[in-house]
């Protein structure tokens, strides 16, 4: 019965991950394959990925503007029960996890199923469905302390082997694999196994429009690329159409989103200004114009 009381740390963290940078940085890790250490993190991502999120944690956490903002909020009392300073908070988390979050240069979160990504974001408690994704990152770490922290949340981990790599699986279902001395992947079994297969050359890594769009976004604090399938779009549009219908009718421009090809979003600090930028690419110029005009009209009402 104890197993039923365990909630997947991966599911809870993933949901909060999509909502706040702070929880994204609760991830840590690492142990020894030179090939894994030499690869860019995006090279671990499987070909059938539909959602890819990158967070440059180290850059954000050492940014002077963010540190100043946290200090101002702490002094004014608006930061609530948070740490008195960002530096203090990072030091305390480092002591707890055995990991200096400032050493986490980049965190990659991917999903191979858009519905799974949506479910994980909408419910902090997660669900019994496989969300088909994983988190990949590099950091300096204390493996024993990191694993102990996870086990305290999810129960003892069982050790198994998959395609030449050791997997640790907690009672709540989180799977962890140390790919190299500083590279770790954790998530659902299918997501972690997909990363291992890519590493071993048994599956293709991400390529095509999604990979090129991701690379073209550069190195902001946070970047996200979503390439929905036709089935995903139909499901979302049907749901949104129902919501609009309750408000008096479905707007005609909503049909244009059936031709949505790819979406990219970035968040960065540009000249001490926090900038959020989003781009939607459509299959045709007509659909892009119709969707843009429709959204403009909706925002003005």
C-alpha positions, 0 to 999 in steps of 0.5 A: 500500500505504501507504493500507492502513496508515492507521487512521481517526483518527475511528474510533479517537477515537470508540471512546475517546470513548465510554469516556473524556472525555480522548479526547473532547477531542482534537477541535478545529477551525474557518472562515465561515457566520454561520448555522452560528455562530448555531445550537445544536449540536443543530440540526445533528443529523439526524432519524434519529439513534438515539444522541446524546452531549453533553460539556460539555468546557469546564465539566469541564476548568475544574471546581475539583474535577476539577483538584484530583483530578488534582493529588492523583493526580499528587502520589501517583503514581497518575496514572501517566505523565500530566501533572503537573497538568491545567493543564500537560496542557491547555497542552501539548495546546493547543500541539500542536493549536493549540486551547485545549480549555478553549474547547470548550464542547460536543462532540456525538457522534451515530449514525444507526445503533445497530449502528455505535455499538456496533461503534465502542465495542467495537473501538478499531481500528474496522472497515471498516463505515460507522459512520454518525455524526459529531462536531460542536463549537465552539472557538477554533483554528489551522486549519493546525495542526489539519489538520496533526495529523490528516494526520500520523495519517491521511495527506494530505487530499483536498479536495472539495465537497458541497452548497456546503461544502468537505470534507477527506477523509484517506487513512483516510477521516475527513471534516472540514468547517469549517462556520463560523469556530468550528464543525467537523464530522468523521466518516464521509462519510455523517455529515458530509454529513448535517450539511451537508444539515441546515444547508442545509435539505435534511434535517430536524434532530432532533425528537420524543421524542429531542430533547425528552428531550435538552433536558430533561436540562439541561447536565451534564458528559456526557449521552447519549440512546439511542432504539433501533429495534425491530430494534436491540432484537431484535438485542441481546436475542437476543445477551443471551439467548444469553449468559444461556443459557450461564449457565443460562437466559434470565431471563423479565424480559429480554422486557420490554426489547423495549418499551424506548422511550428511555434517558438517562444523565447524569454531572455534578458536583453539590455536589462529588460526581460523580453518574451518573444513568440513566433507562429509559423503557418503552412500558408501565408493566407492562414498566417494572415487570417490567424493574425488578424483574428487574434488582433481583433480578439485582443481588442474586444 
